């Protein structure tokens, strides 16, 4: 059954013969004494639902499970395991906090989260943020962002998107004309019109607006945004348009971006694989194959220099752990 943080197209399902106490004992044994049995950590934590992991955390004795994981594992493998035992809203809250820390805000992380979460999910994230930091998320976002980008992010953070499933065809034409007049048709761009419409109209309504815009302009709305805007606002509005069309395809593209180029963006890979493993990871896998003509599995194998038939090559021990964890999360 789908809930706020789960869906019908997740790769991870609740374990049928689940016993929180047995799992807690197995995890404790895996981390006590000399050395750590990483295989047990992976087998248990990647094969249980988020709700079941929370029950394991409650059944765990001595120190908290998070503290033991942080003490016995390291690097991105540690980050992945800790993410798995963290409730979804709190995990998103922590990712947002990290994105706003230090010099410069990692706007791409904010964009990914705010463009893909529902109003109800944003409410839970905002509540978790207050509990974690004793501050309001919107107030911190105002400090860390600026300009029209800040305006758009704040609307999304407040969860103000219309959730009506009825599509008003006349309104879609009107909005499409407003967007055309605010961008393609005039000198300079009225960015506020794009923000108001794209951040507040319902998803079904926006899908019809995209169709009407193409009829009026001859271009897709994404093409117009890319031609008229730049920087973080362009990235955010393009992300919203992509999510209106297909959230799994947008996230498949994010995974691909995280694996290409000189360095791997392990944080993005972990975040998407953990946060979507119970929602739509099966669809993300399918969209990845459509977009790039090779599977997400093969992309991960290449990333960690893994040969087929389970023979590890150049990835090192930590790479082996990350490879196995991600493959288990994808149920490949």
FINUDO-856953 format. One record per residue (C-alpha): residue in three letters; x, y, z; residue number from 1. Coordinates in pm, whole numbers, plus 50000, padded with zeros to 5 digits. Example, Ala and Ser with C-alpha at 12.3 -4.5 7.8 and 13.67 -1.06 7.14 Angstrom:
2
{"ala", {51230, 49550, 50780}, 1}
{"ser", {51367, 49894, 50714}, 2}
This chain:
332
{"unk", {50000, 50000, 50000}, 1}
{"unk", {50137, 50342, 49904}, 2}
{"unk", {50195, 50592, 50184}, 3}
{"unk", {50347, 50939, 50203}, 4}
{"unk", {50702, 50808, 50159}, 5}
{"unk", {50634, 50486, 49968}, 6}
{"unk", {50479, 50395, 49634}, 7}
{"unk", {50382, 50098, 49422}, 8}
{"unk", {50698, 50118, 49207}, 9}
{"unk", {50968, 50093, 49471}, 10}
{"unk", {51244, 49834, 49445}, 11}
{"unk", {51245, 49769, 49822}, 12}
{"unk", {50943, 49604, 49983}, 13}
{"unk", {50881, 49514, 50348}, 14}
{"unk", {51037, 49178, 50442}, 15}
{"unk", {50766, 48919, 50493}, 16}
{"unk", {50911, 48724, 50789}, 17}
{"unk", {51051, 49034, 50959}, 18}
{"unk", {51173, 49022, 51320}, 19}
{"unk", {51317, 49349, 51449}, 20}
{"unk", {51483, 49190, 51753}, 21}
{"unk", {51661, 48923, 51546}, 22}
{"unk", {51785, 49186, 51300}, 23}
{"unk", {51904, 49410, 51585}, 24}
{"unk", {52100, 49119, 51736}, 25}
{"unk", {52256, 49037, 51398}, 26}
{"unk", {52362, 49398, 51344}, 27}
{"unk", {52509, 49425, 51694}, 28}
{"unk", {52712, 49106, 51643}, 29}
{"unk", {52835, 49237, 51308}, 30}
{"unk", {52985, 49546, 51473}, 31}
{"unk", {53118, 49413, 51802}, 32}
{"unk", {53466, 49276, 51862}, 33}
{"unk", {53755, 49291, 51617}, 34}
{"unk", {53652, 49388, 51266}, 35}
{"unk", {53311, 49459, 51117}, 36}
{"unk", {53097, 49217, 50917}, 37}
{"unk", {52994, 49459, 50643}, 38}
{"unk", {52807, 49187, 50453}, 39}
{"unk", {52558, 49151, 50739}, 40}
{"unk", {52508, 49528, 50756}, 41}
{"unk", {52433, 49538, 50384}, 42}
{"unk", {52214, 49226, 50383}, 43}
{"unk", {51994, 49354, 50665}, 44}
{"unk", {51972, 49728, 50603}, 45}
{"unk", {51923, 49719, 50226}, 46}
{"unk", {51663, 49440, 50241}, 47}
{"unk", {51419, 49600, 50487}, 48}
{"unk", {51170, 49882, 50437}, 49}
{"unk", {51226, 50218, 50605}, 50}
{"unk", {50949, 50142, 50854}, 51}
{"unk", {51111, 49811, 50943}, 52}
{"unk", {51450, 49979, 50987}, 53}
{"unk", {51291, 50216, 51240}, 54}
{"unk", {51166, 49916, 51436}, 55}
{"unk", {51518, 49770, 51427}, 56}
{"unk", {51651, 50098, 51567}, 57}
{"unk", {51404, 50074, 51857}, 58}
{"unk", {51500, 49711, 51924}, 59}
{"unk", {51873, 49785, 51914}, 60}
{"unk", {52039, 49777, 52257}, 61}
{"unk", {52334, 49963, 52413}, 62}
{"unk", {52423, 50268, 52203}, 63}
{"unk", {52198, 50377, 51919}, 64}
{"unk", {52231, 50197, 51587}, 65}
{"unk", {52334, 50523, 51418}, 66}
{"unk", {52619, 50573, 51666}, 67}
{"unk", {52749, 50220, 51610}, 68}
{"unk", {52727, 50255, 51231}, 69}
{"unk", {52918, 50584, 51249}, 70}
{"unk", {53183, 50423, 51469}, 71}
{"unk", {53232, 50104, 51268}, 72}
{"unk", {53197, 50216, 50905}, 73}
{"unk", {53354, 50499, 50710}, 74}
{"unk", {53319, 50736, 50417}, 75}
{"unk", {53033, 50717, 50169}, 76}
{"unk", {52949, 50363, 50281}, 77}
{"unk", {52885, 50497, 50631}, 78}
{"unk", {52675, 50781, 50484}, 79}
{"unk", {52463, 50531, 50292}, 80}
{"unk", {52396, 50305, 50591}, 81}
{"unk", {52315, 50597, 50822}, 82}
{"unk", {52078, 50734, 50555}, 83}
{"unk", {51900, 50398, 50543}, 84}
{"unk", {51822, 50402, 50917}, 85}
{"unk", {51711, 50766, 50917}, 86}
{"unk", {51337, 50843, 50871}, 87}
{"unk", {51272, 50991, 50522}, 88}
{"unk", {51165, 51341, 50632}, 89}
{"unk", {51458, 51372, 50872}, 90}
{"unk", {51697, 51249, 50602}, 91}
{"unk", {51571, 51514, 50358}, 92}
{"unk", {51599, 51773, 50636}, 93}
{"unk", {51962, 51672, 50698}, 94}
{"unk", {52043, 51688, 50326}, 95}
{"unk", {51894, 52038, 50306}, 96}
{"unk", {52093, 52144, 50613}, 97}
{"unk", {52418, 52013, 50462}, 98}
{"unk", {52342, 52192, 50135}, 99}
{"unk", {52313, 52525, 50319}, 100}
{"unk", {52624, 52480, 50537}, 101}
{"unk", {52967, 52628, 50469}, 102}
{"unk", {53069, 52867, 50195}, 103}
{"unk", {52809, 52873, 49919}, 104}
{"unk", {52480, 52688, 49913}, 105}
{"unk", {52460, 52369, 49706}, 106}
{"unk", {52156, 52485, 49513}, 107}
{"unk", {52140, 52170, 49298}, 108}
{"unk", {52056, 51966, 49611}, 109}
{"unk", {51781, 52209, 49710}, 110}
{"unk", {51645, 52203, 49356}, 111}
{"unk", {51635, 51823, 49341}, 112}
{"unk", {51454, 51791, 49674}, 113}
{"unk", {51207, 52079, 49640}, 114}
{"unk", {51119, 51996, 49278}, 115}
{"unk", {51034, 51633, 49356}, 116}
{"unk", {50856, 51642, 49694}, 117}
{"unk", {50480, 51682, 49746}, 118}
{"unk", {50312, 51942, 49966}, 119}
{"unk", {50258, 51684, 50241}, 120}
{"unk", {50619, 51568, 50223}, 121}
{"unk", {50735, 51931, 50246}, 122}
{"unk", {50520, 51974, 50557}, 123}
{"unk", {50691, 51675, 50722}, 124}
{"unk", {51034, 51804, 50617}, 125}
{"unk", {50957, 52149, 50760}, 126}
{"unk", {50839, 51995, 51088}, 127}
{"unk", {51152, 51779, 51106}, 128}
{"unk", {51368, 52085, 51037}, 129}
{"unk", {51220, 52268, 51336}, 130}
{"unk", {51281, 51966, 51562}, 131}
{"unk", {51638, 51920, 51435}, 132}
{"unk", {51750, 52285, 51431}, 133}
{"unk", {51491, 52474, 51640}, 134}
{"unk", {51458, 52711, 51344}, 135}
{"unk", {51209, 52750, 51059}, 136}
{"unk", {51323, 52611, 50726}, 137}
{"unk", {51184, 52908, 50533}, 138}
{"unk", {51378, 53157, 50749}, 139}
{"unk", {51706, 52975, 50688}, 140}
{"unk", {51632, 52950, 50315}, 141}
{"unk", {51579, 53327, 50304}, 142}
{"unk", {51926, 53375, 50455}, 143}
{"unk", {52098, 53131, 50220}, 144}
{"unk", {51929, 53213, 49888}, 145}
{"unk", {51852, 53535, 49705}, 146}
{"unk", {51662, 53699, 49422}, 147}
{"unk", {51399, 53525, 49213}, 148}
{"unk", {51554, 53187, 49292}, 149}
{"unk", {51482, 53247, 49661}, 150}
{"unk", {51123, 53344, 49583}, 151}
{"unk", {51066, 53021, 49388}, 152}
{"unk", {51234, 52796, 49647}, 153}
{"unk", {51031, 52951, 49928}, 154}
{"unk", {50701, 52889, 49749}, 155}
{"unk", {50796, 52524, 49704}, 156}
{"unk", {50921, 52496, 50064}, 157}
{"unk", {50588, 52630, 50192}, 158}
{"unk", {50403, 52357, 50003}, 159}
{"unk", {50166, 52593, 49824}, 160}
{"unk", {50117, 52396, 49502}, 161}
{"unk", {49752, 52345, 49403}, 162}
{"unk", {49661, 51976, 49438}, 163}
{"unk", {49336, 51981, 49241}, 164}
{"unk", {49339, 51697, 48987}, 165}
{"unk", {49084, 51868, 48757}, 166}
{"unk", {49238, 52026, 48446}, 167}
{"unk", {49100, 52362, 48334}, 168}
{"unk", {49179, 52374, 47961}, 169}
{"unk", {49095, 52744, 47929}, 170}
{"unk", {49322, 52828, 48223}, 171}
{"unk", {49602, 52624, 48069}, 172}
{"unk", {49576, 52828, 47748}, 173}
{"unk", {49569, 53149, 47947}, 174}
{"unk", {49877, 53050, 48149}, 175}
{"unk", {50060, 52941, 47836}, 176}
{"unk", {49991, 53280, 47676}, 177}
{"unk", {50104, 53458, 47995}, 178}
{"unk", {50432, 53264, 47990}, 179}
{"unk", {50484, 53337, 47620}, 180}
{"unk", {50419, 53708, 47672}, 181}
{"unk", {50652, 53713, 47974}, 182}
{"unk", {50938, 53553, 47786}, 183}
{"unk", {50960, 53483, 47415}, 184}
{"unk", {50739, 53772, 47307}, 185}
{"unk", {50906, 54055, 47497}, 186}
{"unk", {51247, 54213, 47543}, 187}
{"unk", {51369, 54085, 47877}, 188}
{"unk", {51193, 53822, 48082}, 189}
{"unk", {50931, 53864, 48352}, 190}
{"unk", {51061, 53582, 48570}, 191}
{"unk", {50792, 53630, 48835}, 192}
{"unk", {50523, 53505, 48596}, 193}
{"unk", {50716, 53181, 48538}, 194}
{"unk", {50764, 53136, 48913}, 195}
{"unk", {50400, 53199, 49002}, 196}
{"unk", {50269, 52952, 48746}, 197}
{"unk", {50530, 52676, 48765}, 198}
{"unk", {50554, 52673, 49145}, 199}
{"unk", {50184, 52692, 49226}, 200}
{"unk", {49971, 52526, 48956}, 201}
{"unk", {49883, 52158, 48999}, 202}
{"unk", {50091, 51898, 48815}, 203}
{"unk", {49801, 51785, 48588}, 204}
{"unk", {49726, 52151, 48508}, 205}
{"unk", {50089, 52220, 48422}, 206}
{"unk", {50102, 51918, 48190}, 207}
{"unk", {49822, 52074, 47984}, 208}
{"unk", {49994, 52414, 48001}, 209}
{"unk", {50308, 52261, 47846}, 210}
{"unk", {50099, 52133, 47555}, 211}
{"unk", {49933, 52472, 47504}, 212}
{"unk", {50266, 52655, 47527}, 213}
{"unk", {50416, 52443, 47249}, 214}
{"unk", {50115, 52526, 47029}, 215}
{"unk", {50150, 52901, 47090}, 216}
{"unk", {50528, 52931, 47083}, 217}
{"unk", {50643, 52654, 46854}, 218}
{"unk", {50901, 52576, 47121}, 219}
{"unk", {50880, 52367, 47434}, 220}
{"unk", {50861, 52559, 47762}, 221}
{"unk", {51192, 52403, 47866}, 222}
{"unk", {51359, 52540, 47550}, 223}
{"unk", {51218, 52887, 47621}, 224}
{"unk", {51337, 52884, 47983}, 225}
{"unk", {51685, 52773, 47875}, 226}
{"unk", {51694, 53050, 47617}, 227}
{"unk", {51554, 53327, 47837}, 228}
{"unk", {51711, 53258, 48179}, 229}
{"unk", {52037, 53151, 48339}, 230}
{"unk", {52187, 53033, 48665}, 231}
{"unk", {52004, 52873, 48956}, 232}
{"unk", {51658, 52999, 48860}, 233}
{"unk", {51690, 52843, 48515}, 234}
{"unk", {51804, 52513, 48671}, 235}
{"unk", {51511, 52512, 48915}, 236}
{"unk", {51241, 52597, 48659}, 237}
{"unk", {51379, 52344, 48410}, 238}
{"unk", {51378, 52082, 48688}, 239}
{"unk", {51012, 52161, 48764}, 240}
{"unk", {50920, 52127, 48395}, 241}
{"unk", {51103, 51795, 48374}, 242}
{"unk", {50926, 51670, 48689}, 243}
{"unk", {50588, 51778, 48553}, 244}
{"unk", {50656, 51552, 48257}, 245}
{"unk", {50828, 51263, 48434}, 246}
{"unk", {50985, 51259, 48783}, 247}
{"unk", {51164, 50923, 48737}, 248}
{"unk", {51325, 51046, 48412}, 249}
{"unk", {51449, 51361, 48590}, 250}
{"unk", {51601, 51153, 48868}, 251}
{"unk", {51754, 50909, 48619}, 252}
{"unk", {51923, 51208, 48458}, 253}
{"unk", {52047, 51323, 48801}, 254}
{"unk", {52198, 50978, 48861}, 255}
{"unk", {52369, 50987, 48523}, 256}
{"unk", {52512, 51331, 48595}, 257}
{"unk", {52641, 51204, 48929}, 258}
{"unk", {52833, 50923, 48760}, 259}
{"unk", {52989, 51103, 48466}, 260}
{"unk", {53294, 51327, 48441}, 261}
{"unk", {53604, 51336, 48657}, 262}
{"unk", {53452, 51263, 48997}, 263}
{"unk", {53157, 51065, 49126}, 264}
{"unk", {52890, 51254, 49319}, 265}
{"unk", {52834, 50985, 49581}, 266}
{"unk", {52607, 51212, 49787}, 267}
{"unk", {52360, 51247, 49500}, 268}
{"unk", {52372, 50874, 49420}, 269}
{"unk", {52309, 50782, 49784}, 270}
{"unk", {52032, 51040, 49827}, 271}
{"unk", {51833, 50932, 49522}, 272}
{"unk", {51879, 50559, 49578}, 273}
{"unk", {51777, 50580, 49944}, 274}
{"unk", {51493, 50831, 49908}, 275}
{"unk", {51335, 50668, 49601}, 276}
{"unk", {51399, 50299, 49677}, 277}
{"unk", {51045, 50258, 49813}, 278}
{"unk", {50871, 50506, 49581}, 279}
{"unk", {50964, 50473, 49213}, 280}
{"unk", {51309, 50316, 49173}, 281}
{"unk", {51173, 50059, 48925}, 282}
{"unk", {51059, 50345, 48702}, 283}
{"unk", {51390, 50529, 48747}, 284}
{"unk", {51572, 50214, 48632}, 285}
{"unk", {51348, 50192, 48324}, 286}
{"unk", {51387, 50560, 48237}, 287}
{"unk", {51766, 50537, 48275}, 288}
{"unk", {51772, 50256, 48018}, 289}
{"unk", {51551, 50458, 47780}, 290}
{"unk", {51765, 50771, 47810}, 291}
{"unk", {52112, 50618, 47786}, 292}
{"unk", {52062, 50279, 47615}, 293}
{"unk", {52239, 50091, 47895}, 294}
{"unk", {52118, 49980, 48233}, 295}
{"unk", {52168, 50152, 48566}, 296}
{"unk", {52322, 49825, 48683}, 297}
{"unk", {52592, 49839, 48415}, 298}
{"unk", {52653, 50208, 48491}, 299}
{"unk", {52717, 50123, 48857}, 300}
{"unk", {52943, 49833, 48758}, 301}
{"unk", {53148, 50065, 48538}, 302}
{"unk", {53155, 50329, 48811}, 303}
{"unk", {53325, 50099, 49060}, 304}
{"unk", {53528, 49911, 48795}, 305}
{"unk", {53340, 49590, 48869}, 306}
{"unk", {53363, 49293, 48636}, 307}
{"unk", {53069, 49063, 48580}, 308}
{"unk", {53024, 48739, 48778}, 309}
{"unk", {53107, 48921, 49101}, 310}
{"unk", {53480, 48965, 49038}, 311}
{"unk", {53597, 49296, 49187}, 312}
{"unk", {53880, 49478, 49017}, 313}
{"unk", {53996, 49837, 49069}, 314}
{"unk", {53733, 49969, 49306}, 315}
{"unk", {53900, 49889, 49639}, 316}
{"unk", {53724, 49758, 49950}, 317}
{"unk", {53508, 50065, 50006}, 318}
{"unk", {53403, 50057, 49641}, 319}
{"unk", {53303, 49691, 49679}, 320}
{"unk", {53080, 49783, 49974}, 321}
{"unk", {52917, 50074, 49792}, 322}
{"unk", {52865, 49862, 49479}, 323}
{"unk", {52696, 49579, 49670}, 324}
{"unk", {52479, 49823, 49871}, 325}
{"unk", {52356, 50008, 49564}, 326}
{"unk", {52285, 49691, 49368}, 327}
{"unk", {52082, 49556, 49660}, 328}
{"unk", {51884, 49882, 49682}, 329}
{"unk", {51808, 49859, 49311}, 330}
{"unk", {51709, 49490, 49350}, 331}
{"unk", {51924, 49392, 49054}, 332}
